[in-house]
């Protein structure tokens, strides 16, 4: 019973500390507004070209990894069929399914990244 009581005391202490922190944060809205104002909402000038270059490298890197994964998965299916190894075939088939899901996700992310940005002041819902 003492183990449960000490665990309960720790949980109560953590919850109490979290409540105190939340109350202190909500009690000083001016400090929070100053902190939000200090955060830069835009990238510094001249950074867009560098950001585009990094995004391009990441896109091509992920595409290469998808192709390599697809080839490896299909190879595992082929090796499993040739050498009658059911585990390799099963893992290869699961790999192909995962690669297809990743490729779909990759395509969706590319569409999201290439979507035009909302105008300032526009009501975006």
C-alpha positions in Angstrom: 0.0 0.0 0.0 2.9 2.4 0.7 4.0 2.1 -2.9 0.6 3.2 -4.2 0.3 6.0 -1.7 3.7 7.4 -2.7 2.7 7.1 -6.4 -0.5 8.9 -5.7 1.3 11.6 -3.8 3.6 12.1 -6.8 0.7 12.3 -9.2 -1.1 14.9 -7.0 2.1 16.9 -6.7 2.6 17.0 -10.5 -1.1 17.9 -11.1 -0.9 20.7 -8.5 2.3 22.1 -10.0 0.7 22.0 -13.5 -2.3 23.9 -12.2 -0.1 26.5 -10.5 1.9 27.1 -13.7 -1.3 27.4 -15.7 -2.7 29.9 -13.3 0.4 32.0 -13.2 0.5 32.0 -17.0 -3.1 33.1 -17.3 -2.6 35.7 -14.6 0.0 37.7 -16.6 -1.5 38.3 -20.0 0.7 41.4 -20.6 3.9 39.3 -20.3 2.5 36.7 -22.7 1.5 39.4 -25.2 5.1 40.8 -25.0 6.5 37.4 -25.6 4.2 36.8 -28.6 5.2 40.2 -30.0 8.9 39.3 -29.8 8.5 36.3 -32.0 9.4 37.0 -35.7 6.4 35.9 -37.8 8.4 35.9 -41.1 11.7 34.5 -42.3 14.5 37.0 -42.5 15.1 38.6 -46.0 17.1 36.5 -48.4 16.2 33.2 -46.8 13.6 32.1 -49.3 16.1 30.9 -51.8 17.9 28.9 -49.2 14.6 27.4 -47.9 13.6 26.4 -51.4 16.9 24.7 -52.0 16.6 22.7 -48.8 13.0 21.8 -49.6 14.0 20.6 -53.0 16.8 18.4 -51.6 14.5 16.9 -49.1 11.9 16.2 -51.8 14.4 14.4 -54.0 15.9 12.6 -51.0 12.5 11.2 -50.0 11.7 10.3 -53.5 14.9 8.3 -53.8 14.2 6.6 -50.5 10.7 5.6 -51.7 12.1 4.1 -54.9 14.9 2.2 -53.1 12.3 0.9 -50.6 10.0 -0.3 -53.4 12.8 -2.1 -55.2 13.9 -3.7 -51.9 10.4 -4.8 -51.1 9.8 -6.2 -54.5 13.1 -8.0 -54.3 12.1 -9.5 -51.0 8.9 -10.8 -52.5 10.9 -12.3 -55.5 13.5 -13.9 -53.3 10.9 -15.3 -51.0 9.1 -16.9 -54.0 12.2 -18.2 -55.6 13.7 -19.8 -52.4 10.3 -20.8 -50.9 10.8 -18.5 -47.9 7.3 -17.3 -46.8 8.6 -14.8 -44.3 10.5 -12.9 -46.9 7.5 -12.8 -49.2 5.2 -11.7 -46.4 7.6 -8.9 -45.3 8.2 -7.8 -48.8 4.4 -7.6 -49.5 4.0 -5.6 -46.3 6.9 -3.4 -47.5 5.2 -2.8 -50.8 2.0 -1.8 -49.0 3.9 0.6 -46.7 5.8 2.1 -49.7 2.4 2.7 -51.5 1.0 4.5 -48.4 4.2 6.6 -48.0 4.1 7.5 -51.7 0.5 8.7 -51.4 1.4 10.7 -48.3 4.4 12.1 -50.1 2.2 13.3 -53.0 -0.3 14.9 -50.6 2.5 16.7 -48.7 3.9 18.0 -52.0 0.5 19.4 -53.0 0.1 21.1 -49.6 3.6 22.6 -49.9 3.0 23.9 -53.4 -0.4 25.4 -52.5 -0.6 29.2 -52.8 -0.4 31.0 -49.5 -3.4 32.8 -48.1 -3.5 36.5 -48.5 -2.9 38.6 -45.4 -6.1 39.6 -43.7 -8.1 37.0 -45.6 -10.5 34.9 -43.5 -9.1 31.4 -43.7 -11.3 28.7 -42.2 
